[in-house]
Amino acid sequence: MDLQPLGDRLIVEVLDEEEHELFPKVEKLFDAESLEAIGEEMERTHERLMARGSPRDAVPSQTEHAATL
């Protein structure tokens, strides 16, 4: 019996799909220099988003009052 939670299995499936299906296609489409530039841009974007904090932290202030109709 598989006791691994559904969420964990889904994450593993998504990562497996990326590694075995998506990444090989991307590697065929771009040269090494382009892949490096894409990776650097992704890192900068990640750092910028992480500096903003978790989107979940903003939920209480966004839902404090009902939306106006």
C-alpha positions in Angstrom: 0.0 0.0 0.0 1.3 3.4 -1.0 1.3 5.7 2.1 2.8 8.7 0.3 0.4 11.7 0.5 -1.3 12.7 -2.7 0.4 16.2 -2.7 3.8 14.6 -2.5 3.1 12.2 -5.3 1.9 15.1 -7.5 5.0 17.1 -6.9 7.2 14.1 -7.8 5.2 13.5 -11.0 5.5 17.1 -12.0 9.3 17.2 -11.4 9.7 13.9 -13.2 7.7 15.3 -16.2 9.9 18.4 -16.3 13.1 16.5 -16.0 12.3 13.8 -18.6 10.0 15.7 -21.1 10.3 19.4 -20.8 14.1 19.9 -20.1 15.2 17.8 -23.1 13.0 19.8 -25.4 14.3 23.1 -24.0 17.9 22.0 -24.3 17.3 21.2 -28.0 15.8 24.7 -28.7 18.4 26.9 -26.9 22.2 27.0 -26.9 24.2 26.9 -23.7 24.6 30.7 -23.6 20.8 31.2 -23.9 20.0 28.6 -21.3 22.5 30.3 -18.9 20.8 33.7 -19.5 17.4 32.2 -18.9 18.5 30.6 -15.7 20.0 33.9 -14.4 16.8 35.7 -15.2 14.8 33.1 -13.4 17.1 33.4 -10.3 16.7 37.3 -10.3 12.9 36.9 -10.7 12.8 34.4 -7.8 14.9 36.7 -5.6 12.7 39.7 -6.4 9.5 37.7 -5.6 10.9 36.3 -2.4 11.9 39.8 -1.2 8.2 40.8 -1.5 7.3 38.0 1.0 4.7 35.3 0.8 1.5 36.1 -1.1 -0.3 34.4 1.7 0.8 37.1 4.1 -1.2 39.6 2.2 -4.5 37.7 2.3 -5.8 38.9 5.7 -5.4 42.6 4.6 -7.1 41.8 1.2 -10.0 40.0 2.8 -10.5 42.1 5.9 -13.6 43.8 4.4 -16.1 42.5 1.8 -15.6 43.8 -1.7 -17.9 46.7 -2.7 -20.6 45.9 -5.2 
